[in-house]
Amino acid sequence: MRKPSPITAAAEVEERFLLQALHRLRTAEQRYVFTLMADLISHGMVAQQAKAAETGAK
């Protein structure tokens, strides 16, 4: 068995936290907005990482 990397462990903890928060919401509208915001945030983070990698490659 391999030892989990800190990056993988942090990603799993974050995913678990978000799923628990999502399950605590009562209405479908709240869950929809939560999911939409999480998607927008993750897309923004991906865009920032891609931009940083692009500027680092120059």
Secondary structure, 3 states (H helix, E strand, C coil): CCCCCHHHHHHHHHHHHHHHHHHHCCCHHHHHHHHHHHHHHHHHHHHHHHHHHHHHHC
